[in-house]
Amino acid sequence: MLFCSLFKRLFSPLLILLYTAPALAEFETVVLYAVDYPPYMVVESDDNISGIDVEVTQAAFAAVGITTDVKTAPWKRILKNIEHGRIAGTLSCSRRPDREEFIFFSDKVNEINQVAIMSRSRDDSQLNKLDDLKNFRVIAVEDWGNQRELARRGVEHQTTGEMDNGINSVVFRDVDVFYNGEMSTKYRARQLGLHDNIKAKRLSDKKSTPLHLCLSKKYPGAAVLTEKFNEGLGIIKANGVFKAIYSKYL
C-alpha cells in the first residue's frame, strides 16, 4: 500500500504529461471552418478569410502557441462534419440544445443583437420594446430571421432584398426603422460611408445571442483544445488585443 501511494505521488504527474503532450502536439495547427457573415467572418475567397471572430480566434490560439488555418464550406456540411468528428470545429456558432450532444462550446467570443437601426436625427424615445415597432415605418430584409420575427409578431413592415437598401431607407427615405443585426449593419454602413448617419436602438425585450468557438466532441483532444482556447481568450482580453481587433471593424 505504501509503495502504491508513493508510486502515484511520484509518477502520476508524469503520466498526465505523457498523455496530454501528444494531444497538444497535434494542435500546433488547427483547421477550422467558417461561413461568410460580415463582420464576424468575412470570406473574400478560399484563401482570404478575415473578420472579427476569425482574428480573435487566431489571436487567442496564438497566445497559447497554437496556429489556426481557417477554411470555408457550406454551413450544413460544416455542422454535419462536426457532428461526426471529421473536422475540429467552426467559428462562430450559438449554443442550442440540439448541438449540446456533439459540440464543446468555448467562452463567449462575440454576440448578435437584433436592433432598430434609425437615422441619427430620428426620435427614438417612444421605441423601447419590439411591439413598439408597430408605431413606426419599418423595413427588414426579406426572408431573414428578423423579417420572419416581425411577421410572427404582427408588426407591419416593408421588405427589401438587401441590407444596403435597408440602410439607405432610414437615411434617405421616409422609413423610421431598419430592423437588423447591429454589428453587421454598422459594419456595412461604414463601408457605404453612412456610419455617422445612423444609430442603433436596442430593445429591452430582445436578448443578445452569444457566439462561441464550437469544437466537435468526437474530434481527438477537443476538450483540451477548448481549454487552451479559453486560456488564450483570457490572455488577449487582458492585454488589449481583443479590443484592438474589434476597433478595426467597427
C-alpha positions, -999 to 999 in steps of 0.1 A, spaced: 0 0 0 28 24 9 46 16 -24 14 22 -44 8 55 -27 44 66 -33 43 55 -70 11 75 -76 26 106 -60 58 104 -80 46 93 -114 10 105 -118 21 140 -129 45 124 -154 18 101 -167 -6 130 -172 21 149 -191 29 120 -213 -8 115 -220 -16 151 -229 16 160 -247 8 141 -279 -27 157 -280 -12 192 -276 14 185 -303 -14 177 -327 -27 212 -322 3 231 -334 -20 240 -363 -58 236 -360 -81 237 -391 -114 255 -385 -143 263 -408 -164 295 -413 -191 309 -435 -194 345 -448 -212 366 -421 -195 401 -420 -180 414 -399 -179 383 -378 -164 362 -406 -156 378 -440 -150 353 -468 -134 371 -498 -121 338 -513 -109 304 -501 -75 320 -494 -87 353 -480 -109 349 -448 -109 376 -421 -134 392 -397 -136 399 -360 -142 363 -349 -115 350 -372 -89 373 -359 -100 368 -323 -98 331 -327 -64 332 -343 -50 356 -317 -64 335 -288 -48 303 -301 -16 321 -309 -14 333 -273 -11 296 -262 13 286 -291 -13 272 -315 -17 284 -351 -50 282 -370 -60 277 -406 -95 289 -414 -113 274 -444 -149 278 -457 -176 254 -466 -215 254 -466 -229 257 -431 -249 224 -432 -219 205 -443 -198 221 -415 -223 211 -388 -226 175 -402 -188 171 -402 -186 184 -366 -213 160 -355 -193 131 -369 -159 144 -358 -145 148 -393 -133 184 -386 -122 202 -354 -149 228 -354 -162 261 -366 -164 298 -357 -186 311 -346 -219 295 -336 -246 298 -310 -254 274 -282 -286 254 -289 -300 223 -271 -297 202 -303 -260 210 -305 -251 202 -269 -247 165 -276 -218 169 -301 -202 203 -295 -179 218 -269 -187 255 -266 -159 279 -257 -163 310 -236 -182 338 -254 -163 352 -284 -189 376 -297 -227 382 -297 -255 391 -320 -280 419 -312 -312 425 -332 -318 462 -331 -337 491 -345 -314 510 -369 -325 546 -373 -314 579 -388 -293 596 -362 -317 625 -361 -348 603 -356 -366 605 -323 -364 571 -306 -379 580 -272 -411 560 -279 -393 529 -291 -384 506 -262 -398 471 -270 -403 450 -301 -440 456 -302 -434 494 -302 -423 489 -338 -460 488 -347 -460 526 -343 -431 531 -368 -425 526 -405 -403 496 -406 -382 477 -432 -364 443 -429 -345 421 -453 -369 396 -469 -369 361 -455 -342 367 -430 -350 357 -394 -355 393 -384 -382 397 -410 -400 365 -401 -400 376 -365 -418 408 -374 -443 388 -393 -449 365 -363 -454 394 -340 -478 412 -364 -456 442 -370 -464 457 -403 -433 463 -424 -418 466 -458 -392 442 -471 -361 446 -491 -338 422 -509 -305 435 -494 -291 452 -464 -278 482 -483 -314 492 -492 -324 489 -456 -297 513 -445 -304 538 -473 -341 537 -465 -337 551 -430 -310 576 -441 -325 590 -473 -362 578 -474 -393 580 -453 -386 549 -433 -382 551 -395 -366 517 -386 -344 491 -403 -347 460 -381 -315 441 -384 -284 428 -367 -264 457 -350 -228 447 -358 -234 436 -393 -254 468 -402 -228 491 -386 -200 474 -405 -219 477 -438 -228 513 -431 -192 521 -426 -183 506 -460 -211 528 -475 -198 559 -458 -230 562 -438 -219 551 -403 -222 586 -389 -257 589 -403 -273 560 -383 -278 549 -347 -288 516 -332 -316 513 -305 -315 481 -285 -349 469 -274 -354 459 -237 -372 426 -246 -346 414 -271 -317 394 -256 -283 391 -272 -273 358 -287 -238 347 -276 -214 333 -301 -187 307 -293 -159 287 -309 -176 253 -314 -155 222 -314 -165 186 -321 -167 163 -291 -157 134 -314 -125 152 -326 -94 139 -309 -83 161 -280 -111 186 -285 -117 191 -247 -81 201 -242 -83 223 -272 -113 241 -258 -95 247 -225 -64 261 -244 -86 284 -264 -104 298 -233 -70 303 -218 -58 323 -248 -90 343 -250 -85 354 -214 -49 365 -223 -59 386 -253 -88 402 -233 -63 412 -206 -36 426 -229 -58 447 -251 -56 426 -283 -92 416 -282 -104 452 -280 -80 463 -308 -94 437 -331 -129 450 -326 -119 486 -332 -106 477 -367 -140 467 -379 -165 490 -361 
